[in-house]
């Protein structure tokens, strides 16, 4: 039964229920205590050990019911003894096939057990794509001995008295085929239903954010969910690192001082504390048509990192620059870009004017703890780029990062002044996919965590 539990845990992980090695050990110990006999007790005990949120409880329930449910085989019962003719069976070779004997007896339980064993030999649980279902079904049937059944049916049909036997076995063969298809479909639902979605998300993580024709609305919804999961993954990772960093080396002095209240026994251990700053981020986003999608995903990413970001000040511009924190709070990230465009959109892009607005009204938001993230293509329509203000921001900030949706080969061409701005940044990178965005934001978070 240990193998059954291991396969169930694998199905849970495929359903996006996180199961750590320690939780897997807890699950095994739980099963040792409650056993498999009481289905409800078994289910509730495992759910208490493995499901850690309301969403995970729902996914656990669905996976449990799918994994431990078995459709009943609808096999024809054997005919009365007087009607059975053993001669056709012997001549057709039924005695050589255990599967044929089970079908003729109507032994549904034995057929179900044989299918489970054949599925393990055929590796049906390794299914990954929906296109594999037909091949896996045939492999399962081959392992069960379907070829022998088909041979017996062909032999029986050649015999004048074997038509009844052939018809009974053919009905059993069709029932077996239906059950094999259902079994493979259930394995696909357990282990591979999310693989197609995962493949789609992998492709979307590489999709250009400034693609011609924009982003399909269906893809946009999936990408918004994907970027939030990316952010949550980073938040979980760096929250744990911050907790670990706070427990440094033993503080001997404080420990001895506290032990005086207990007769010198060190009941209370004191640790040296490392001060770990949370990231303070200022995001300045170009929301002109060519880069609006990238700006939306950057803001979604940053706002989803509220567990590890101490302060986020977001600004947007096309011509004039405005703060957008209040707009984001009131409209959500999905609706904020539209609201921003209604406020400042459709203006001629002017990076110099935007930098001037920021320096005059919001420069106090930048200090030595602040990482400033610019997102834009650096195309200022031949206006004054105000490099002096970029230099001022660089001097005040902890780091200046510029994310440009255009490839580096385009920097400096036409009205682009990106190569001039680049001198006043600590990092300037082409960033045109969600995957690139995740890596860059992780680099920012890593600079705040001691190693």
Order of alpha helices (4+ residues) and beta strands (2+ residues): alpha-alpha-alpha-alpha-alpha-alpha-alpha-alpha-alpha-alpha-alpha-alpha-alpha-beta-alpha-beta-beta-alpha-alpha-beta-alpha-beta-alpha-beta-alpha
